[in-house]
Amino acid sequence: MSIQHTLIVGAGPAAIQTAVAVSKSWEGEVSLVNHNSSYSREVKNQLEKSENVITAIAPNRPSLSGKVKITRFYDGFATVEDRFDVIILCVPSYSYHDVLQALRIEKLIQLKTIILLSPVVGSNELVSNLVHDSGRSIELISLSTYFAATKFVPDGNLVSFTKAVKKRIYLATNKKTGRDLRLVEKLLAEAGIETVVKENAIDVECRNITTYVHPPFFINPFSLNEIFSEKKSLKSLYKLYPEGPITQETIRMMVKLWKEISALVVELGGNPINLLQFLNDDNYPVHDESLSRSDLDRFCEVESVKQEYLLYIRYASILIDPFSKPNKNGAYFDFSKVPYKQISRTESGEWRVPRIPFEDYKNLKQMHRMGVEKGISMPEIVRLIQLFERKAHEWQYLKGERITGMRSEQRVKV
C-alpha cells in the first residue's frame, strides 16, 4: 500500500531531513506545517524564494541527500486540510499533546498513521489516549530516537546537514497488523540503518540515550551555571570535572535516574534496559581493555557502587575517540570537546534556554506525571526538575525578564 500524502510537523533541521528522506523513499506528496510564529513566517518567506524546494546534505547517504519540492507549507495548524494519510511528528515529544489537539485529529478522516520521530518513555500511550478520546482508530509508530544528527547549514535557506546517522533504531506500532511500519523500515534501511521491531512501544521508547545521559550531566549546578550564563562558556559537555560536568556525583545521579525510569518502564508493561550495555553496544563502544563483555552484560546484577564505577570508566574512556587514528604526536580525536549552548535572545526578543537541557527538563516532567499516575516514587526526577526550575527562576528574578516556556513560580509537587 502506498502513501499518497505525508505531513511533516515541524520545520527544524530534523523535519527538513525527514521530509527529504520521505520524499525520496515513499510515493506521494510531502507537505510541512509549523505552529504560527515569527520563525514560521521566516520559513514561509524562504520557501517562496526557493519555490518550495528544500535541501538536505548527508555525505555518503544518497537516500538522505538531495533537493525536494514540498507540496504545501501550512503556517499554523488550523489551516491543515483533511488530505493526509500519515503525519510525522518532528517536534519535541513534550509538545505532542498540544500539537495533535491543535490539528484536531478528530476532523482528519483521511489520517491512518501518526509517526513519533523522537518520543520519550510513555509518549505512545499518551498519544494513544488522545486518539482514543477523539473516537479515531489510528496506527501509532514509535521510533526509539531521531535517526540522525542534523543541523542547519549557516545562512543556507532550509538546508539541513546530517553529520551522522544512528547505527540501529528500534520500532514499534500499537497495531497488530501495522499498515505503515514496513515503509518506515524501508526508509531507514535505505539510509543504512539497522532496524529492530519490538512488540511493545515502551520497549522502544526506553531506548533513547539522551533520556539517561542528559539530565544528570546537564541539570546540575556546574552545567546550569554554564548554560544560564551570558558570558561565553569555555567548558565542555562531556569532559571530567573541572573541564566539564562529569563527577562522582553526576554518575551517581545517572544510576538513580536509570533505576527510577526502569520502574516506570516495568509499570507500563516493558522491559528495562541494561544501561551500560545499551550505551556501549547501541551508541559509542569502548575497547575490551576498558570494559569487558562480562562487565557490560552483568551490569544490572552488580551493586550500585560498582554500577557507578563502571559508568565512570566508560565516560573516562570516551574522553577521546578510542577507535580514531592517532596523529603524529600520538593524540587521539578529542571526542568530549563539545561546547555548551547557552541562554540567548532570539531576533524577536525572547529569551530561550537551549534545547539541552530544556527538552530534557520537559521530558522529566512528563515521566514524573506518568509516575505519579502509576503510584511510583521518583525522588531523583523530582530533584532534577526542582534544580532546573530553581535556576530558571533565579535567572528570571535577577534579570527581570521572562524565559520562553517557563512561568516565574513553577514548582513540581512531590
C-alpha positions as CSV (number, residue, x, y, z in Angstrom):
1,M,0.0,0.0,0.0
2,S,1.4,3.4,-0.9
3,I,1.2,6.7,0.9
4,Q,-0.3,9.5,-1.1
5,H,0.1,12.4,1.2
6,T,2.5,12.8,4.2
7,L,2.5,15.8,6.5
8,I,5.7,16.6,8.4
9,V,5.0,18.5,11.6
10,G,7.9,20.9,12.4
11,A,10.3,22.9,10.4
12,G,13.6,22.4,12.1
13,P,16.7,20.5,10.8
14,A,15.3,17.0,11.6
15,A,12.0,17.9,9.9
16,I,13.7,19.1,6.7
17,Q,16.0,15.9,6.7
18,T,12.9,13.7,7.3
19,A,10.9,15.4,4.6
20,V,13.7,14.8,2.0
21,A,14.1,11.1,3.1
22,V,10.3,10.5,3.0
23,S,10.0,12.2,-0.4
24,K,12.8,10.0,-1.9
25,S,11.7,6.7,-0.2
26,W,7.9,6.8,-0.3
27,E,5.4,7.5,-3.1
28,G,3.2,10.6,-2.9
29,E,3.4,14.2,-1.8
30,V,5.1,15.7,1.2
31,S,3.9,18.9,3.0
32,L,5.1,20.8,6.1
33,V,3.3,22.5,8.9
34,N,4.7,24.6,11.8
35,H,3.0,26.5,14.5
36,N,2.2,30.1,13.8
37,S,5.3,32.1,14.9
38,S,7.9,34.5,13.6
39,Y,10.1,31.5,12.7
40,S,7.2,30.1,10.6
41,R,6.9,33.4,8.7
42,E,10.6,33.2,8.0
43,V,10.3,29.7,6.7
44,K,7.4,30.7,4.5
45,N,9.4,33.6,3.0
46,Q,12.4,31.2,2.3
47,L,10.1,28.7,0.7
48,E,8.6,31.4,-1.6
49,K,12.1,32.4,-2.7
50,S,13.1,28.7,-3.4
51,E,9.7,27.8,-5.0
52,N,9.1,25.3,-2.2
53,V,12.4,23.5,-2.7
54,I,14.2,22.3,0.4
55,T,17.7,20.7,0.6
56,A,19.3,18.0,2.7
57,I,23.0,17.2,2.7
58,A,24.1,13.9,4.1
59,P,27.6,12.8,2.9
60,N,27.7,9.2,1.6
61,R,23.9,8.8,2.3
62,P,22.2,9.3,-1.1
63,S,18.8,8.3,0.2
64,L,19.0,11.2,2.7
65,S,20.5,13.8,0.3
66,G,19.1,16.0,-2.4
67,K,16.6,18.7,-3.3
68,V,12.9,18.1,-2.8
69,K,9.9,20.3,-3.7
70,I,7.3,20.2,-1.0
71,T,3.7,20.4,-2.0
72,R,2.3,22.7,0.7
73,F,3.5,24.7,3.7
74,Y,1.0,25.5,6.5
75,D,1.8,28.5,8.6
76,G,-0.3,27.3,11.6
77,F,-2.2,24.1,12.5
78,A,-5.7,25.5,12.0
79,T,-5.4,25.6,8.2
80,V,-4.3,22.0,7.7
81,E,-6.7,20.2,5.3
82,D,-8.1,16.6,5.6
83,R,-5.9,15.1,2.9
84,F,-3.0,13.3,4.7
85,D,-2.6,9.5,5.2
86,V,0.4,9.9,7.5
87,I,1.6,12.6,10.0
88,I,5.2,12.5,11.2
89,L,5.8,14.5,14.4
90,C,9.2,16.1,14.1
91,V,8.7,18.3,17.2
92,P,9.8,17.8,20.8
93,S,7.8,15.0,22.5
94,Y,6.5,17.2,25.3
95,S,4.5,19.1,22.6
96,Y,2.8,16.1,21.1
97,H,-0.4,16.6,23.0
98,D,-0.8,20.3,22.2
99,V,0.1,19.8,18.5
100,L,-2.4,17.0,18.0
101,Q,-5.1,18.9,19.7
102,A,-4.3,22.0,17.5
103,L,-4.5,19.7,14.4
104,R,-7.9,18.5,15.6
105,I,-7.3,14.9,14.6
106,E,-11.0,14.0,15.0
107,K,-11.5,16.0,11.8
108,L,-8.7,14.4,9.9
109,I,-10.7,11.5,8.5
110,Q,-8.0,10.5,5.9
111,L,-5.4,10.1,8.6
112,K,-4.3,6.5,9.1
113,T,-0.9,6.7,10.8
114,I,1.0,9.0,13.2
115,I,4.8,8.5,13.5
116,L,6.6,9.7,16.7
117,L,10.1,10.5,15.5
118,S,11.7,11.1,18.9
119,P,9.3,10.1,21.7
120,V,10.1,9.8,25.4
121,V,9.0,7.0,27.7
122,G,5.2,6.8,27.6
123,S,4.7,9.0,24.5
124,N,2.9,6.3,22.6
125,E,0.5,5.7,25.5
126,L,-0.1,9.4,25.9
127,V,-0.9,9.9,22.2
128,S,-2.9,6.6,22.1
129,N,-5.2,8.0,24.9
130,L,-5.6,11.2,22.9
131,V,-6.5,9.3,19.7
132,H,-9.0,7.1,21.7
133,D,-10.7,10.2,23.1
134,S,-11.1,11.6,19.5
135,G,-13.0,8.5,18.5
136,R,-10.5,7.6,15.8
137,S,-8.5,4.4,15.1
138,I,-5.0,5.4,14.0
139,E,-1.8,3.5,13.9
140,L,0.9,4.9,16.2
141,I,4.5,4.1,15.3
142,S,7.3,5.0,17.8
143,L,11.0,5.3,16.9
144,S,13.5,4.9,19.7
145,T,15.0,8.2,18.7
146,Y,15.6,10.5,15.7
147,F,17.7,8.5,13.2
148,A,20.4,11.1,12.6
149,A,22.4,14.1,14.0
150,T,21.3,17.1,11.9
151,K,21.7,20.8,12.0
152,F,21.1,23.7,9.6
153,V,23.8,25.0,7.3
154,P,24.6,28.5,8.4
155,D,22.9,31.0,6.2
156,G,21.6,28.2,4.0
157,N,17.9,28.7,3.4
158,L,16.3,25.5,4.8
159,V,19.4,23.4,4.0
160,S,20.0,20.7,6.6
161,F,23.3,18.9,7.1
162,T,23.4,15.4,8.6
163,K,26.8,14.6,10.0
164,A,26.0,11.1,11.3
165,V,23.2,8.5,11.4
166,K,22.3,6.0,14.1
167,K,23.5,2.5,13.5
168,R,20.3,1.0,15.0
169,I,16.8,2.2,15.5
170,Y,14.0,0.4,17.4
171,L,10.4,0.5,16.1
172,A,7.0,-0.5,17.4
173,T,3.4,0.0,16.4
174,N,0.3,-0.1,18.5
175,K,-1.5,-2.2,15.9
176,K,-1.0,-5.9,15.5
177,T,-1.1,-5.6,11.7
178,G,0.7,-2.3,11.2
179,R,-0.1,-0.6,7.9
180,D,3.0,1.5,7.5
181,L,5.7,0.0,9.7
182,R,7.4,-1.7,6.8
183,L,7.6,1.7,5.0
184,V,9.5,3.2,8.0
185,E,11.8,0.1,8.0
186,K,12.4,0.6,4.2
187,L,13.3,4.3,4.7
188,L,15.7,3.5,7.4
189,A,17.3,0.6,5.6
190,E,17.9,2.8,2.5
191,A,19.9,5.1,4.9
192,G,22.0,2.2,6.0
193,I,20.3,2.0,9.5
194,E,19.6,-1.4,11.1
195,T,16.0,-1.7,12.5
196,V,14.7,-3.8,15.3
197,V,10.9,-4.2,15.7
198,K,9.6,-4.6,19.2
199,E,6.1,-5.7,20.2
200,N,5.7,-3.0,22.8
201,A,6.2,0.7,22.2
202,I,7.5,1.2,25.7
203,D,10.4,-1.2,24.9
204,V,11.3,1.2,22.0
205,E,10.8,4.5,23.9
206,C,13.1,3.4,26.7
207,R,16.0,3.1,24.2
208,N,16.8,6.7,23.8
209,I,20.3,7.5,25.2
210,T,19.5,11.2,26.0
211,T,16.8,10.1,28.5
212,Y,19.5,8.7,30.8
213,V,22.5,10.9,30.0
214,H,21.3,14.5,29.5
215,P,19.6,15.1,32.9
216,P,22.5,14.1,35.2
217,F,25.1,15.7,33.0
218,F,23.3,18.9,32.1
219,I,20.9,19.6,35.0
220,N,23.4,20.0,37.8
221,P,24.9,23.2,39.4
222,F,28.0,23.1,37.2
223,S,26.2,22.8,33.9
224,L,23.3,25.1,34.8
225,N,25.8,27.8,35.7
226,E,27.4,27.5,32.3
227,I,24.0,27.3,30.4
228,F,22.4,30.3,32.2
229,S,25.5,32.5,31.9
230,E,25.7,35.2,29.3
231,K,29.4,35.0,29.4
232,K,30.9,32.6,26.8
233,S,31.4,29.2,28.3
234,L,34.8,27.6,27.9
235,K,33.7,24.2,29.4
236,S,32.8,21.1,27.6
237,L,29.6,18.9,27.8
238,Y,31.3,15.5,28.2
239,K,34.5,16.2,30.0
240,L,35.5,15.3,33.5
241,Y,35.4,18.0,36.2
242,P,36.7,20.7,36.2
243,E,36.7,20.9,32.4
244,G,33.2,19.5,32.3
245,P,30.3,18.2,34.5
246,I,31.3,14.6,34.9
247,T,31.9,13.8,38.6
248,Q,31.3,11.0,41.0
249,E,28.0,12.7,41.9
250,T,26.7,13.1,38.3
251,I,27.4,9.5,37.7
252,R,25.5,8.6,40.9
253,M,22.6,10.7,39.6
254,M,22.7,8.7,36.3
255,V,22.3,5.4,38.2
256,K,19.5,6.7,40.3
257,L,17.7,8.1,37.3
258,W,18.0,4.9,35.3
259,K,16.5,2.9,38.2
260,E,13.5,5.3,38.5
261,I,12.9,5.2,34.8
262,S,13.2,1.4,34.8
263,A,10.5,1.2,37.5
264,L,8.2,3.3,35.2
265,V,9.0,1.1,32.2
266,V,8.0,-2.0,34.2
267,E,4.8,-0.4,35.3
268,L,4.0,0.5,31.7
269,G,4.5,-3.2,30.7
270,G,8.0,-3.0,29.2
271,N,11.4,-4.5,30.0
272,P,14.1,-2.1,31.4
273,I,17.4,-1.8,29.5
274,N,20.8,-2.7,30.7
275,L,22.1,0.9,30.7
276,L,25.9,0.1,30.3
277,Q,25.3,-2.5,27.6
278,F,23.0,-0.1,25.7
279,L,25.4,2.8,25.9
280,N,28.2,0.6,24.6
281,D,26.5,-1.6,22.1
282,D,24.0,0.8,20.6
283,N,25.9,4.0,20.9
284,Y,29.6,4.6,21.5
285,P,31.7,1.4,22.2
286,V,34.9,1.3,24.2
287,H,37.8,-1.2,24.0
288,D,37.5,-4.5,25.8
289,E,40.6,-3.4,27.8
290,S,38.4,-0.6,29.3
291,L,35.2,-2.5,29.9
292,S,35.0,-6.3,29.5
293,R,32.0,-8.1,27.9
294,S,31.3,-9.6,31.3
295,D,31.1,-6.1,32.9
296,L,28.7,-4.9,30.2
297,D,26.4,-8.0,30.3
298,R,26.3,-8.3,34.1
299,F,25.8,-4.5,34.8
300,C,22.2,-5.0,36.1
301,E,23.3,-7.6,38.6
302,V,26.0,-5.7,40.4
303,E,25.5,-3.3,43.3
304,S,25.1,0.4,42.8
305,V,28.6,1.4,43.8
306,K,30.1,-0.9,41.1
307,Q,27.5,0.4,38.5
308,E,28.7,3.9,39.2
309,Y,32.4,2.8,38.9
310,L,31.7,1.1,35.6
311,L,29.9,4.1,34.2
312,Y,32.7,6.4,35.3
313,I,35.2,4.2,33.5
314,R,33.1,4.4,30.3
315,Y,32.9,8.2,30.3
316,A,36.6,8.4,31.1
317,S,37.3,6.0,28.2
318,I,35.5,8.1,25.6
319,L,37.1,11.5,26.5
320,I,38.9,10.7,23.3
321,D,37.5,8.6,20.4
322,P,39.3,5.3,21.3
323,F,38.9,4.0,17.8
324,S,40.2,7.1,16.0
325,K,43.6,7.2,14.3
326,P,46.2,9.0,16.5
327,N,48.0,11.9,14.9
328,K,51.8,12.1,14.5
329,N,52.1,13.0,18.2
330,G,50.1,10.1,19.3
331,A,47.0,12.1,20.3
332,Y,43.5,10.6,19.5
333,F,40.5,12.7,18.4
334,D,39.2,14.8,21.3
335,F,35.7,13.3,21.4
336,S,34.5,15.1,24.5
337,K,35.2,18.7,23.5
338,V,31.6,19.7,22.9
339,P,30.8,23.3,23.9
340,Y,27.7,24.3,25.9
341,K,25.0,26.1,24.2
342,Q,23.8,29.0,26.4
343,I,20.7,31.0,27.1
344,S,20.2,33.5,24.4
345,R,17.8,36.1,23.0
346,T,16.0,35.5,19.7
347,E,15.6,38.1,17.0
348,S,12.1,38.6,18.2
349,G,13.4,39.4,21.7
350,E,12.5,36.2,23.5
351,W,14.9,34.6,26.0
352,R,15.3,30.9,25.3
353,V,17.1,28.1,27.2
354,P,18.9,25.8,24.7
355,R,17.3,22.5,23.7
356,I,19.7,20.8,26.0
357,P,18.6,20.8,28.8
358,F,15.1,22.4,28.2
359,E,13.7,19.4,26.4
360,D,15.2,17.1,29.0
361,Y,13.5,19.1,31.7
362,K,10.1,18.9,29.9
363,N,10.6,15.1,29.4
364,L,11.4,14.6,33.1
365,K,8.1,16.4,33.9
366,Q,6.2,14.1,31.6
367,M,7.7,11.0,33.1
368,H,7.1,12.3,36.6
369,R,3.4,12.9,35.7
370,M,3.1,9.3,34.5
371,G,5.0,8.1,37.5
372,V,2.5,9.9,39.8
373,E,-0.4,8.3,37.9
374,K,1.1,4.9,38.3
375,G,2.0,5.4,42.0
376,I,5.8,5.3,41.5
377,S,8.1,7.3,43.8
378,M,10.6,9.3,41.7
379,P,12.7,11.4,44.1
380,E,15.7,11.8,41.8
381,I,13.5,13.0,38.9
382,V,11.7,15.5,41.3
383,R,15.1,16.7,42.5
384,L,16.3,17.3,38.9
385,I,13.1,19.1,38.0
386,Q,13.4,21.4,41.0
387,L,17.0,22.1,40.4
388,F,16.2,23.3,36.8
389,E,13.2,25.4,37.9
390,R,15.2,26.9,40.8
391,K,17.9,28.1,38.4
392,A,15.5,29.4,35.8
393,H,13.5,31.2,38.4
394,E,16.7,32.7,39.9
395,W,17.8,33.9,36.4
396,Q,14.4,35.5,35.7
397,Y,14.3,37.2,39.1
398,L,17.8,38.7,38.7
399,K,17.4,39.6,35.1
400,G,13.8,40.9,35.5
401,E,12.8,39.1,32.2
402,R,10.9,36.0,31.3
403,I,12.2,32.8,29.7
404,T,10.0,31.4,26.9
405,G,8.3,28.3,28.1
406,M,8.9,29.0,31.9
407,R,6.5,30.5,34.3
408,S,8.1,32.5,37.1
409,E,7.0,30.3,40.0
410,Q,6.8,26.8,38.5
411,R,7.3,24.2,41.2
412,V,6.8,20.4,40.9
413,K,4.7,18.8,43.7
414,V,6.5,15.9,45.4
